[in-house]
Structures are given as structure tokens and as C-alpha cells.
Amino acid sequence: MLIKPVSSVTSTIAKSLLSILLLSVATTGFAIFTLASSLNDAEAVNVAGSMRMQSYRLAHDIQIESADYDSHIREFESSLYSPSMANLVSWEVPTDITEDYYLIIGRWHELKQVLSSEDRKHYLVLVENFVAEIDGFVFKLQEFSEDKLIKLAWAGGIGLGGILVISLFVVHFVRKQVVKPLHALVGASQRIKNSDFEVELKVTNNNELGILTKTFNSMAKDLGALYRNLEDVVDAKTIELQNANQSLQALYHSSQELTVTRIAPENFRAILQHLVSLEGIESLRLEIVDNSGRSLIMDEGYDSNLDYEKFEMKLDDNELILGYLYCSYHHGHSTRTLIDSFIQLLSRAIYYNRAQKKAEQLIIMEERATIARELHDSLAQSLSYLKIQVTLLKRVIGKLPEQQHREQSEQIASEIGNGLADAYTQLRELLTTFRLTIKEGNFGEALSTMLEELSERTEAKINLTNNLSSIELDAHSQVHLLQLIREATINAIKHANADLIDVCCIDEEGEVFVVIKDNGDGFDPSSSKMNHYGMSIMQERAARLNGDLTIEAAQGEGCTVILKYKSLKEVKVDDL
């Protein structure tokens, strides 16, 4: 909406310039008119002056009786009625000059009658008065012309003075009404440029600059309000970004707690500490539900006087409730979203913890089953044999004569001693196998350490070739592979009398091959010695890996144990 000024700077300057123009036009017009009329006055003065000469010339013509007498009379009349003299009869010519002109004409007519009469010489008497009248007329003409020039000078001076006054007024007006307010606006603009919006210019006029000043003041206030609002918005966004960064860091550090080998209560407590350190969250309580009915409760800044909101912890769309999170926080969309993210994180941590325990239990159960089978196939059979021999010994002792009884008793006792020694040897081997410890998490390092320990027990050279990735092997596979390789290597050390043992573990496009080869005595695969070598136990471990175990042996040609199975990536918790 445009506001019309009460007093316009433009109109004032325009009026002043128009006044200067009018004064210039008026002064110039008056000067031109005066100068034009002055040209006629000069001519009239010259003509009037010549009339004096012509009057004396006529007197001279009368004295000498000149032949040009008549032409001189006509010349006098021509001068008397010339256009310059005739222009004296006008409104701009003073009345006394016009009357003197008419008086001279009248006197001329009287003198002309004298000049035309026989008494011409009387003209000589009258000519002095006539010339005196012409002189007076010429003097008035001269005065009239001078008055015009004086008036022209006055008019020019007044016009120039008026133009100068108006010009000075315009300069003063422009400086006061335009330049000064503009300087103030420029200074205020510089302050606004420097983010100083506390600008209040004084409004002294109601012209365009006054309206501009008012508008500028209003604009400065609006800009100040917008700038302060923008600062508030920027500060709020900065705080929001800082909170988001803290939230991301907390989520990152909390996610790191899930990368440990075994998730313990300390990991859950660390996640709670990361969550409670965030802006807007005051205190927390975590309740982990157990199937037995007992719950694990952990607090971070818990205060019973605060109001807590209860959140159920579920894994994705699973209906199983893993626990509850009690949270006291400042309500907000971002805070609630963050809590939901942490709930999912805690839910996965609880689920992974349970899955880890389940996996450990499965491994323990598998190992127990293997140990049970090994004991059954080795030590239990030997002990059963001893039991049978003891029973036979008792029967023989009860039925036979004393001498025979003694001989048979000695034989049976000898067999019992051999059986006991054999059982003791097998027991030591089993104990050595069961006491296997894995100190390294890396499969390659664990395998190298195990073979180094075995190489100290034999003079045979043990070569190792391994390209299996420890990352792609789960703990289940690592344990069974190490046990199987150890069992096969011990068999080669104890029974084959080998000089060289090659252990090769390779992965070819998802197919894992484990080969243990020696250059020892070998044996007949169809003989009962197979079980003595613990081949059934190795078959059991191969089955645990979902693989096939092949034994290639011949008398005097060494033995080769080949394990082949599909490579599996790190076992997922869901698969355990």
C-alpha cells in the first residue's frame, strides 16, 4: 500500500525549478522586448537629431537661395513622418513624448507655411525656437531610452537575484530534506549490515524521505525480529544436530557392545549408560525376563519419585516379550524414536545372549555325546573284557584241582594284567584328547599351536598347509576340525612309525578338504585295527560337520585320512 506524502520533495523541487524557469523566461522576454524597442528609440533619436540639422539647412538655403530648397523641405517632412518617428505614437511611449511629437508636427506646419510664403526670411527668426523645441524632444527621447536600459538592468538584476535565491533554497532544501536523510539511511544500512538491528531513525518530515525513513524503521524492526528468530532456529537446529550426533554416537557405542564374543550383563549396563547420557533422558530401569520366572533388573539413575513409562521389548514382529524398559524422559518425537531404537538394540542383545547360551549348550551336549561314545567304544569294552576274565577266574578257581587251578589262575591273571595295561593306555589317550585346550580364537593359530605341541612328542616332521579362513569358521566347526586332525595325527605318530606327516586344509569354492597323510607302515583297512585307531570317533566328528571321512591305507604304504564337507559361513544364531 502506497502512502502519499503530505509535502512532496519532488513537487517542491519541481515548483522551484519551474519558478526559476519562469523568472528566466520573464527576464529574457523583458530584455528582448526592451532591447528591440531601444533599437527604435536610437533611430528616433538620430532622426530627431537630423531634424535640427535640416532646420538649420533650410535657413541656410533661404539665405543663399539654394536650388535644393524644395527637396530639403521634402527631406524634412520625410524625417518628421519616418516610421521610427511614427512609432512614437504608441502605448508604451510616454504621453509627454507623444505630445511633443504632435507639437513639433504642428509647429512644422506653421513653419512650412512660412517657408512657402514670400516672407521666407521670417523663418530665420522662428527657426531658433523650433530647433529648441526639437532639442527638448531629442532630450526626452534620450531620457526615455536611458530609462528603458535602467529598467532592463533592474529587471535583469531582480531576475538573476530571484534565480539565485531560488537556487540557494533548492540546494538548502535538497541538503536538508534529501541528502541528510539519505546519509542517515546509509549509516543505518551499514549498522544493519553489521547485524545491528537496533536502528531508530528520527522522522522530521512528511515527504517521500520521511515515509522512506518510517518504512526503513519498520523494516529494521522486522529484520531484527526475523534475524533473532533465525538465530533461535539455528541454535535449535544446532542443538538438535548435536543431540542427533550424540544419539548416533550412543547407538554406535551400544552396537559395539553387541560385537563381543559373549554378551554379559556388563554389556547391557554399558548400553543403559549410553542411553541415559543423552539429552532428555533422566533415568532407566531394565528388566530382563527369564523363562524360569526370575528377572534380571539393572538401574541407571533410578528414582522412585519420578514418573516412568513402561516399554515392552520384542524382537521385530515376534510376540515373545524379552523384557521391559522403564524410562523417565522429556517427551518429544525425537526422544521417543531414540528410545524405540534402543529398545530394538536391547532386544537383539537379549536375544543374542540367549542364542549364545543355547549354542554353548549344544556344543557341550555334542561334546558329551562324543566323549560318551569314545568311552563306550574304548575303555568300556576293555573293562567289560576284564570283568569277563575275572568271572572266568572265579569259576576256574572254584572247579579245578589246586595245581591246575594255579596254572589257569596265572594265565588268566596274566591276561587280566595285559587287559588292564591296554585299558590304562587307552584311558591316557582319551584323557589327553579330552584335555585339549584352545587358547587362540583364530583357527590357523590354534592349529599351528596344536601341531607344534604334537611335534615335540615325535621325531617325524609335521608339515602344515592351511588356507581356511577363521572368520568363516564357527566355533562348532573349529572344535571338531581340531579334534579330528589331532586324533589322526596322534594315530600317525603312535602307530604308523612315520617320518613325515602332511596336514593340509584347503577351501575350494565352498568345498573344505582336510587331508592328513603319513609315510608310515600303514595297515589293512579291513582289519580290526581300524577301531583301535579311533576311526569310529573320527567318523563321529565328521558326521558332526555334515561331511564324509575317507581312509586310504595299505600295508607298508602309509595312511591318508580325507575329510570333505561343505563350507559354512559363521553360524547364525537362528541356525543353532
C-alpha positions as CSV (number, residue, x, y, z in Angstrom):
1,M,0.0,0.0,0.0
2,L,1.5,3.3,-1.1
3,I,1.3,6.3,1.3
4,K,1.1,9.7,-0.2
5,P,3.4,12.3,1.4
6,V,1.9,15.4,2.9
7,S,4.7,17.6,1.5
8,S,6.4,16.2,-1.5
9,V,10.1,16.7,-2.1
10,T,9.6,16.2,-5.8
11,S,6.8,18.8,-6.1
12,T,8.8,21.3,-4.1
13,I,11.9,20.9,-6.2
14,A,9.7,20.9,-9.4
15,K,8.0,24.2,-8.3
16,S,11.3,25.7,-7.5
17,L,12.7,24.8,-10.9
18,L,9.6,26.0,-12.6
19,S,9.9,29.3,-10.8
20,I,13.5,29.6,-12.0
21,L,12.3,28.8,-15.5
22,L,9.5,31.4,-15.3
23,L,11.9,34.0,-14.0
24,S,14.4,33.2,-16.7
25,V,11.7,33.4,-19.4
26,A,10.3,36.6,-18.0
27,T,13.7,38.3,-17.6
28,T,14.8,37.2,-21.0
29,G,11.5,38.2,-22.6
30,F,11.6,41.6,-21.0
31,A,15.2,42.1,-22.1
32,I,14.5,41.1,-25.6
33,F,11.4,43.4,-25.7
34,T,13.4,46.3,-24.2
35,L,16.3,45.8,-26.5
36,A,14.0,45.7,-29.5
37,S,12.3,48.9,-28.5
38,S,15.6,50.5,-27.7
39,L,16.7,50.0,-31.3
40,N,13.7,52.1,-32.5
41,D,14.5,54.7,-29.8
42,A,18.0,55.1,-31.1
43,E,16.8,55.5,-34.6
44,A,14.2,58.1,-33.4
45,V,16.9,60.0,-31.5
46,N,19.0,60.0,-34.7
47,V,16.1,61.1,-36.8
48,A,15.2,63.9,-34.4
49,G,18.8,65.0,-34.2
50,S,18.9,65.2,-38.0
51,M,15.8,67.3,-38.0
52,R,17.8,70.0,-36.1
53,M,20.4,69.9,-38.8
54,Q,17.8,70.0,-41.5
55,S,16.1,73.1,-39.9
56,Y,19.3,75.0,-40.0
57,R,20.0,73.8,-43.5
58,L,16.6,75.3,-44.7
59,A,17.6,78.6,-43.1
60,H,20.9,78.4,-45.0
61,D,19.0,77.6,-48.2
62,I,16.9,80.7,-47.7
63,Q,19.9,82.9,-47.3
64,I,21.7,81.6,-50.3
65,E,18.6,80.9,-52.3
66,S,19.6,77.3,-52.9
67,A,18.2,75.3,-55.8
68,D,17.7,72.3,-53.4
69,Y,15.3,74.3,-51.2
70,D,12.2,72.3,-52.1
71,S,13.9,68.9,-51.9
72,H,15.2,69.8,-48.5
73,I,11.7,70.6,-47.3
74,R,10.6,67.2,-48.5
75,E,13.5,65.5,-46.7
76,F,12.5,67.3,-43.5
77,E,9.0,66.0,-43.9
78,S,10.2,62.6,-44.7
79,S,12.2,62.6,-41.5
80,L,9.3,64.0,-39.5
81,Y,7.0,61.3,-40.7
82,S,9.5,58.5,-40.8
83,P,8.5,55.1,-39.3
84,S,10.7,55.5,-36.3
85,M,9.0,58.8,-35.5
86,A,5.6,57.4,-36.3
87,N,6.3,54.5,-33.7
88,L,6.4,57.2,-31.0
89,V,2.6,57.3,-31.2
90,S,2.2,54.1,-29.1
91,W,1.0,53.0,-25.7
92,E,4.5,52.1,-24.5
93,V,5.8,55.6,-25.3
94,P,5.2,58.3,-22.6
95,T,2.5,60.7,-23.2
96,D,4.7,63.8,-23.0
97,I,6.9,62.5,-25.8
98,T,3.9,61.8,-28.0
99,E,2.5,65.3,-27.2
100,D,5.9,66.9,-28.0
101,Y,5.9,64.9,-31.3
102,Y,2.5,66.2,-32.2
103,L,3.6,69.7,-31.1
104,I,6.6,69.6,-33.4
105,I,4.4,68.5,-36.3
106,G,2.1,71.4,-35.6
107,R,5.0,73.8,-35.4
108,W,6.3,72.4,-38.7
109,H,3.1,73.1,-40.4
110,E,3.3,76.6,-39.3
111,L,6.8,77.0,-40.5
112,K,6.0,75.3,-43.7
113,Q,3.5,78.0,-44.5
114,V,6.2,80.5,-43.8
115,L,8.6,78.7,-46.0
116,S,6.1,78.6,-48.8
117,S,5.2,82.3,-48.5
118,E,7.0,85.2,-49.9
119,D,8.3,86.2,-46.5
120,R,10.7,83.3,-46.2
121,K,13.2,85.3,-44.3
122,H,10.9,85.3,-41.3
123,Y,11.7,81.7,-40.9
124,L,15.2,82.7,-39.8
125,V,13.6,84.4,-36.8
126,L,11.4,81.4,-36.0
127,V,14.0,78.6,-36.6
128,E,15.7,79.1,-33.2
129,N,12.6,78.4,-31.2
130,F,11.8,75.5,-33.4
131,V,15.2,74.0,-33.0
132,A,14.9,74.5,-29.3
133,E,11.7,72.5,-29.3
134,I,13.4,69.8,-31.3
135,D,16.3,69.7,-28.8
136,G,13.9,69.3,-25.9
137,F,12.1,66.5,-27.8
138,V,15.5,64.8,-28.5
139,F,16.4,65.1,-24.8
140,K,13.2,63.4,-23.8
141,L,13.8,60.7,-26.3
142,Q,17.2,60.1,-24.8
143,E,15.9,60.1,-21.3
144,F,13.2,57.6,-22.3
145,S,15.8,55.3,-23.9
146,E,18.0,55.6,-20.8
147,D,15.0,54.8,-18.6
148,K,14.4,51.6,-20.6
149,L,18.0,50.5,-20.1
150,I,17.9,51.2,-16.4
151,K,14.6,49.3,-16.1
152,L,16.2,46.4,-18.1
153,A,19.2,46.4,-15.7
154,W,16.8,46.3,-12.8
155,A,14.7,43.6,-14.3
156,G,17.8,41.5,-15.1
157,G,19.2,42.0,-11.6
158,I,15.9,41.2,-9.9
159,G,15.5,38.1,-12.2
160,L,19.1,36.9,-11.5
161,G,18.6,37.6,-7.8
162,G,15.4,35.6,-7.8
163,I,17.0,32.7,-9.6
164,L,19.9,32.8,-7.2
165,V,17.6,32.9,-4.1
166,I,15.5,30.0,-5.5
167,S,18.7,28.1,-6.4
168,L,20.0,28.5,-2.9
169,F,16.7,27.5,-1.5
170,V,16.7,24.3,-3.7
171,V,20.3,23.5,-2.5
172,H,19.4,24.0,1.1
173,F,16.1,22.1,0.7
174,V,17.8,19.2,-1.0
175,R,20.6,19.1,1.6
176,K,18.1,19.1,4.5
177,Q,15.3,17.1,3.0
178,V,17.1,14.6,0.8
179,V,20.9,14.4,1.4
180,K,20.8,14.4,5.2
181,P,18.0,11.7,5.4
182,L,19.9,9.6,2.8
183,H,23.1,9.9,4.8
184,A,21.2,8.7,7.8
185,L,19.7,5.8,5.8
186,V,23.2,4.9,4.5
187,G,24.6,4.9,8.1
188,A,21.6,2.8,9.3
189,S,22.1,0.4,6.4
190,Q,25.8,-0.1,7.4
191,R,24.7,-0.9,11.0
192,I,22.2,-3.4,9.7
193,K,25.0,-4.9,7.5
194,N,26.9,-5.4,10.8
195,S,23.9,-7.2,12.3
196,D,22.9,-4.2,14.4
197,F,19.2,-4.0,14.1
198,E,18.6,-1.6,17.0
199,V,18.1,1.3,14.5
200,E,15.5,4.0,15.1
201,L,15.9,7.0,12.7
202,K,14.2,10.3,13.6
203,V,11.4,11.2,11.2
204,T,11.4,15.0,10.8
205,N,9.3,15.4,7.6
206,N,6.2,14.0,5.9
207,N,7.7,13.8,2.5
208,E,9.0,10.9,0.5
209,L,12.1,10.6,2.6
210,G,10.1,10.8,5.8
211,I,7.9,7.9,4.5
212,L,11.1,6.0,3.4
213,T,12.5,6.6,6.9
214,K,9.4,5.2,8.6
215,T,9.4,2.3,6.2
216,F,13.1,1.7,6.9
217,N,12.5,1.7,10.7
218,S,9.7,-0.8,10.3
219,M,11.9,-2.9,8.0
220,A,14.7,-2.8,10.6
221,K,12.4,-4.0,13.3
222,D,11.1,-6.8,11.1
223,L,14.6,-7.8,10.1
224,G,15.7,-7.7,13.7
225,A,12.8,-9.9,14.7
226,L,13.5,-12.3,11.7
227,Y,17.2,-12.3,12.5
228,R,16.6,-13.1,16.1
229,N,14.1,-15.8,15.1
230,L,16.6,-17.2,12.6
231,E,19.2,-17.2,15.4
232,D,16.8,-19.1,17.6
233,V,16.0,-21.5,14.8
234,V,19.7,-22.0,14.0
235,D,20.5,-22.5,17.7
236,A,17.6,-25.0,17.9
237,K,18.8,-26.8,14.8
238,T,22.4,-26.8,16.1
239,I,21.2,-28.3,19.4
240,E,19.1,-30.8,17.5
241,L,22.1,-31.8,15.3
242,Q,24.3,-32.1,18.4
243,N,21.7,-34.3,20.1
244,A,21.4,-36.3,16.9
245,N,25.2,-36.7,16.8
246,Q,25.2,-37.8,20.5
247,S,22.4,-40.2,19.7
248,L,24.3,-41.7,16.8
249,Q,27.5,-42.0,18.9
250,A,25.4,-43.7,21.7
251,L,23.9,-46.1,19.1
252,Y,27.3,-46.8,17.7
253,H,28.9,-47.5,21.0
254,S,25.9,-49.5,22.0
255,S,26.2,-51.5,18.8
256,Q,29.8,-52.2,19.7
257,E,28.6,-53.8,22.9
258,L,26.9,-56.5,20.7
259,T,30.1,-57.3,18.8
260,V,31.7,-59.1,21.8
261,T,32.2,-62.8,21.8
262,R,29.9,-63.2,24.8
263,I,27.2,-60.7,25.8
264,A,27.3,-60.3,29.6
265,P,25.3,-58.1,32.0
266,E,28.1,-55.6,31.8
267,N,27.3,-55.0,28.2
268,F,23.6,-54.3,29.0
269,R,24.7,-51.9,31.7
270,A,27.0,-50.1,29.2
271,I,24.1,-49.7,26.8
272,L,22.0,-48.2,29.6
273,Q,24.8,-45.8,30.4
274,H,25.0,-44.7,26.8
275,L,21.2,-44.1,26.7
276,V,20.9,-42.2,30.0
277,S,23.8,-39.9,28.9
278,L,21.6,-38.5,26.1
279,E,19.7,-35.2,26.4
280,G,16.1,-35.6,27.5
281,I,16.5,-39.0,29.3
282,E,16.7,-38.8,33.1
283,S,16.8,-42.4,34.4
284,L,16.3,-46.0,33.3
285,R,15.5,-49.4,34.6
286,L,15.9,-52.6,32.6
287,E,14.1,-55.8,33.5
288,I,15.1,-58.9,31.5
289,V,12.5,-61.6,31.7
290,D,13.6,-65.2,32.3
291,N,11.6,-68.3,31.4
292,S,12.0,-69.6,34.9
293,G,10.1,-66.6,36.2
294,R,13.1,-64.8,37.6
295,S,14.1,-61.4,36.2
296,L,17.4,-59.6,36.0
297,I,16.9,-55.9,36.9
298,M,19.5,-53.2,36.2
299,D,19.1,-49.5,37.1
300,E,20.7,-46.3,35.9
301,G,19.8,-43.3,38.0
302,Y,16.6,-44.9,39.1
303,D,14.4,-42.7,41.3
304,S,11.1,-44.0,42.6
305,N,9.7,-40.4,42.8
306,L,9.9,-40.0,39.1
307,D,7.3,-41.0,36.6
308,Y,8.3,-43.9,34.4
309,E,6.9,-45.1,31.1
310,K,6.9,-48.9,30.5
311,F,8.1,-50.2,27.2
312,E,7.9,-53.9,26.1
313,M,10.9,-55.3,24.4
314,K,10.2,-57.5,21.5
315,L,12.3,-58.6,18.5
316,D,10.8,-57.3,15.4
317,D,7.3,-58.9,14.9
318,N,8.0,-61.6,17.4
319,E,5.3,-61.8,20.1
320,L,7.7,-63.1,22.7
321,I,8.4,-60.5,25.4
322,L,12.1,-60.4,26.2
323,G,11.9,-57.8,28.9
324,Y,10.7,-54.3,29.9
325,L,12.3,-50.9,29.8
326,Y,11.2,-48.3,32.4
327,C,12.2,-44.8,31.2
328,S,11.8,-41.3,32.7
329,Y,12.3,-38.8,29.9
330,H,11.2,-35.5,28.4
331,H,8.5,-36.2,25.9
332,G,9.4,-35.5,22.3
333,H,9.2,-37.2,19.0
334,S,13.0,-37.5,18.6
335,T,13.4,-38.8,22.1
336,R,10.7,-41.4,21.7
337,T,12.2,-42.5,18.3
338,L,15.6,-42.8,20.0
339,I,14.1,-44.9,22.9
340,D,12.5,-47.2,20.3
341,S,15.8,-47.7,18.6
342,F,17.5,-48.6,21.9
343,I,14.6,-50.9,22.7
344,Q,15.3,-52.8,19.5
345,L,19.0,-52.8,20.3
346,L,18.5,-54.1,23.8
347,S,16.0,-56.7,22.5
348,R,18.6,-58.0,20.0
349,A,21.2,-58.1,22.7
350,I,19.0,-60.2,25.0
351,Y,18.1,-62.5,22.0
352,Y,21.8,-62.9,21.1
353,N,22.7,-63.6,24.7
354,R,20.1,-66.4,24.9
355,A,21.2,-67.7,21.5
356,Q,24.9,-67.7,22.6
357,K,23.9,-69.7,25.7
358,K,21.9,-72.1,23.5
359,A,24.8,-72.5,21.2
360,E,27.2,-73.2,24.1
361,Q,24.8,-75.7,25.5
362,L,24.6,-77.5,22.1
363,I,28.3,-77.7,21.8
364,I,28.6,-79.1,25.3
365,M,26.0,-81.6,24.6
366,E,27.7,-82.7,21.4
367,E,31.0,-83.0,23.2
368,R,29.4,-85.1,25.9
369,A,27.8,-87.4,23.4
370,T,31.2,-87.8,21.7
371,I,33.0,-88.4,25.0
372,A,30.3,-91.0,25.9
373,R,30.8,-92.8,22.6
374,E,34.6,-92.8,22.9
375,L,34.4,-94.1,26.4
376,H,31.9,-96.8,25.3
377,D,34.0,-97.8,22.3
378,S,37.3,-98.0,24.1
379,L,37.5,-98.0,27.9
380,A,34.1,-99.6,28.5
381,Q,34.9,-102.5,26.2
382,S,38.2,-103.1,27.9
383,L,36.7,-103.0,31.3
384,S,33.9,-105.4,30.1
385,Y,36.6,-107.8,28.9
386,L,38.3,-107.6,32.3
387,K,35.0,-108.3,34.1
388,I,34.5,-111.4,32.0
389,Q,38.0,-112.5,32.7
390,V,37.5,-112.0,36.4
391,T,34.3,-114.0,36.3
392,L,36.1,-116.8,34.5
393,L,38.9,-116.7,37.0
394,K,36.4,-117.1,39.8
395,R,34.8,-120.1,38.1
396,V,38.1,-121.8,37.4
397,I,39.3,-121.3,40.9
398,G,36.1,-122.9,42.2
399,K,36.1,-126.0,40.0
400,L,39.6,-127.1,39.1
401,P,42.2,-129.0,41.3
402,E,44.7,-127.0,43.1
403,Q,47.6,-127.5,40.6
404,Q,45.5,-126.9,37.6
405,H,43.8,-124.1,39.4
406,R,47.1,-122.4,40.0
407,E,48.2,-122.6,36.3
408,Q,45.0,-121.4,34.9
409,S,44.8,-118.7,37.5
410,E,48.2,-117.5,36.5
411,Q,47.2,-117.5,32.8
412,I,44.0,-115.6,33.5
413,A,45.8,-113.2,35.8
414,S,48.3,-112.5,33.0
415,E,45.5,-111.8,30.6
416,I,43.9,-109.6,33.1
417,G,47.1,-107.7,33.6
418,N,47.5,-107.2,29.8
419,G,43.9,-106.1,29.5
420,L,44.4,-103.6,32.4
421,A,47.5,-102.2,30.8
422,D,45.8,-101.9,27.5
423,A,42.8,-100.2,29.1
424,Y,45.1,-97.9,31.0
425,T,46.9,-96.9,27.8
426,Q,43.6,-96.1,26.1
427,L,42.4,-94.2,29.1
428,R,45.5,-92.0,29.0
429,E,45.0,-91.4,25.3
430,L,41.4,-90.4,25.8
431,L,42.3,-88.1,28.7
432,T,44.9,-86.4,26.5
433,T,42.3,-85.9,23.8
434,F,39.6,-84.6,26.2
435,R,42.1,-82.2,27.8
436,L,42.6,-80.4,24.6
437,T,42.6,-76.6,25.1
438,I,42.2,-73.9,22.5
439,K,43.9,-70.7,23.6
440,E,43.7,-68.9,20.3
441,G,40.4,-67.6,18.7
442,N,42.0,-67.9,15.3
443,F,41.7,-71.3,13.7
444,G,45.1,-71.1,11.9
445,E,46.9,-70.1,15.1
446,A,45.2,-72.8,17.2
447,L,46.0,-75.5,14.6
448,S,49.7,-74.4,14.4
449,T,50.0,-74.3,18.2
450,M,48.4,-77.8,18.5
451,L,50.7,-79.3,15.8
452,E,53.8,-77.7,17.4
453,E,52.9,-79.4,20.7
454,L,52.5,-82.8,18.9
455,S,55.8,-82.4,17.0
456,E,57.6,-82.2,20.4
457,R,56.4,-85.8,21.1
458,T,57.8,-87.3,17.9
459,E,60.8,-87.3,15.6
460,A,58.6,-87.2,12.5
461,K,58.4,-84.0,10.5
462,I,55.0,-82.4,10.5
463,N,54.2,-80.1,7.6
464,L,51.1,-77.8,7.7
465,T,49.3,-76.2,4.7
466,N,46.2,-74.2,5.7
467,N,44.2,-71.6,3.8
468,L,40.9,-71.9,5.7
469,S,39.5,-68.5,6.9
470,S,39.0,-68.4,10.6
471,I,36.2,-65.8,10.1
472,E,34.2,-68.2,8.0
473,L,34.5,-71.0,10.6
474,D,32.2,-71.1,13.6
475,A,33.3,-72.4,17.0
476,H,31.4,-75.6,16.4
477,S,33.4,-76.4,13.2
478,Q,36.7,-75.3,14.7
479,V,36.5,-77.6,17.7
480,H,35.6,-80.7,15.6
481,L,38.3,-80.0,13.0
482,L,41.0,-79.6,15.6
483,Q,39.9,-82.8,17.4
484,L,39.8,-84.8,14.2
485,I,43.2,-83.5,13.0
486,R,44.7,-84.2,16.4
487,E,43.3,-87.7,16.5
488,A,44.6,-88.6,13.0
489,T,48.0,-87.0,13.7
490,I,48.4,-88.9,17.1
491,N,47.5,-92.2,15.3
492,A,50.2,-91.5,12.7
493,I,52.7,-90.7,15.5
494,K,51.9,-93.7,17.7
495,H,51.1,-96.4,15.3
496,A,52.5,-95.6,11.8
497,N,56.2,-95.1,12.7
498,A,56.1,-92.3,10.1
499,D,59.0,-89.9,9.2
500,L,56.8,-87.4,7.5
501,I,53.2,-86.2,8.3
502,D,51.4,-83.8,6.0
503,V,48.4,-81.8,7.2
504,C,46.6,-79.9,4.5
505,C,43.5,-77.8,5.0
506,I,42.1,-76.1,1.9
507,D,38.9,-74.4,0.8
508,E,38.0,-74.8,-2.9
509,E,34.8,-72.9,-3.9
510,G,32.9,-73.8,-0.8
511,E,34.3,-77.3,-0.5
512,V,36.6,-77.9,2.5
513,F,39.2,-80.6,2.2
514,V,41.2,-81.8,5.2
515,V,44.0,-84.3,4.4
516,I,46.3,-86.0,7.0
517,K,48.9,-88.1,5.2
518,D,51.8,-90.1,6.6
519,N,54.5,-92.3,5.0
520,G,54.4,-94.9,7.8
521,D,53.7,-98.6,8.0
522,G,50.1,-98.4,7.0
523,F,47.5,-101.2,7.8
524,D,44.8,-103.3,6.3
525,P,41.6,-101.2,6.3
526,S,39.6,-104.4,6.7
527,S,41.3,-105.4,9.9
528,S,40.0,-104.9,13.4
529,K,42.9,-102.4,14.0
530,M,40.7,-99.7,12.5
531,N,38.7,-99.3,15.7
532,H,42.0,-99.4,17.7
533,Y,43.0,-96.3,15.8
534,G,39.8,-94.4,16.9
535,M,38.4,-94.3,13.4
536,S,34.9,-94.5,14.7
537,I,35.4,-91.4,16.8
538,M,36.7,-89.5,13.7
539,Q,33.7,-90.7,11.8
540,E,31.5,-89.3,14.5
541,R,33.2,-85.9,14.3
542,A,32.9,-85.9,10.5
543,A,29.2,-86.5,10.9
544,R,29.0,-83.5,13.2
545,L,30.5,-81.4,10.4
546,N,28.0,-82.9,7.9
547,G,31.0,-84.3,6.0
548,D,32.4,-87.5,4.7
549,L,35.5,-89.2,6.1
550,T,37.6,-91.4,3.9
551,I,40.6,-93.5,5.0
552,E,43.0,-94.8,2.4
553,A,45.6,-97.2,3.8
554,A,47.7,-100.2,2.7
555,Q,50.3,-102.3,4.4
556,G,53.7,-100.6,4.1
557,E,52.3,-97.6,2.1
558,G,51.2,-95.3,4.8
559,C,47.8,-93.9,5.6
560,T,45.7,-91.0,4.3
561,V,42.7,-89.5,6.1
562,I,40.5,-87.3,4.0
563,L,37.7,-85.2,5.3
564,K,35.3,-83.4,2.9
565,Y,32.4,-81.2,3.8
566,K,30.5,-78.1,2.6
567,S,31.9,-74.8,3.9
568,L,29.6,-72.9,6.1
569,K,29.9,-69.2,6.9
570,E,29.8,-68.0,10.5
571,V,26.8,-69.9,12.0
572,K,23.9,-67.6,12.6
573,V,22.2,-67.7,16.0
574,D,18.9,-68.6,14.3
575,D,20.5,-71.8,13.0
576,L,21.9,-73.1,16.3
